[in-house]
Amino acid sequence: MSHQRKKLVDLAKRLLNHNLNGSTDQADEIMIKSVNDYTNNNIIRSEVNKIFYDHPVPIALSAELKKNNSYKAYTVIDTPLLITRDENGVVRTFINICKHRGAPVCPEGSGKKSRFNCTYHGWMYDNKGSLVNIFKSNTFGDIDIKNIKLTELFCEEKSGFIWTCLNPDINYDLSKWMNGFDSELDDIDLKNWYIFKSTTLNGPRWKICWDGYLDGYHHHMVHPETVGKNTIVNLIAHDTYGPHQRFAFGLKNINELAEIDEEDWEPENHIRLIHSVFPNGSISAIQNQHCLVSIVFPTPDLQGTTTTQYILCLNEPKTKEQIKDAEDFAELSRAAIVDEDYPMNFKIQDFIDSKANKEFLFGRNEPIQQHYHKWVDKLSSK
């Protein structure tokens, strides 16, 4: 039995046993979180600085920069990034700011090029961050361009993601940070999937938003005709890898496995598997050769989030039927987030200052959110 099949069979077995026994994976106790942790900008700013800046975060998919000399430029929180892949296939991340007078060296977007002209005075940098030309250098003055480089950030490519620390003073051991979770992500093989489409969504504040991504307790109420149509609410199998998490929901056909010999199981047809990368990445709904990846960052003012939502296909859809299947999956994913999750999250945000609650509760049946908040507290207290 392959490693991947054994993992899925074990998860299906856990979920089947839970469903037959009316149980689920649980935390040790109820967690109480102060509403102040969601509303106090000083607390949130400190948490964001320590968590999103001082630790590796996924900023892009490897599949976005498949070709050598490709690039992507966009802003994460308040940091403009330039991500490049050079002629040897090496990925780097720079702060997209010229050393001359602080203007961007590349407009936001993506494509293929190896030279970047500053948008203000035309200073030119290569995709390794080196300054290679000063416009009208003979009139500028005596300066050694070999000593001038874009500010480079820690960057490593692993498990289908490009990871970066937004704090330029940080260099990180990514393997230690992953704590074995990279082997789980490697099983998905994201780097070889085809990006069917991607879109940017505006969402609610960071912790309100991310609580929704980790919630399996609301599907029957918020998603009755989308993701909740096929999943059993309040039925999860939950595993942790340092700050990262893998969890699976049982589909409504899970009990069929009780009548089938285990060697004939097709567990991927009976469970929904989600990988949650701390603090802002979600890989979910891998089914019928389609996958949803979401990368979420707080906005600079901390009053909202920006989500990059990717729809991936195992192979590029070419026939009308394949394209329709991908479009249907994309619409299901969009509806679940844009029409259902985020509107509910915004309602919570709209009334969070009403003084109705001083505390939020996370039940024993909500171990995923509990684990996340424990790691937020742990890392922000250092």
Secondary structure, DSSP 4 states (H G I P E B T S, - for coil): --HHHHHHHHHHHHHHHHHHHT-----SS-EEEETHHHH-HHHHHHHHIIIIITS-EEEEEGGGG-STTEEEEEEETTEEEEEEE-TTS-EEEEES--TTTS--SS-SEEEE-SEEE-TTT--EEETTSBEEE-TTHHHH-S--GGG-BPPEE-EEEETTEEEE-SSTT----HHHHHTTHHHHHHTTTGGGSEEEEEEEEEES-HHHHHHHHT--SSHHHH-TTTGGGTEEEEEEEEEEETTEEEEEEEETTGGGGGGS-GGG--GGGTEEEEEEETTTEEEEEEETTEEEEEEEEE-TTSS-EEEEEEEEESS---SHHHHHHHHHHHHHHHIIIIIIIHHHHHHHHHTTTSSS-SEEEE-TT-HHHHHHHHHHHHHHT-
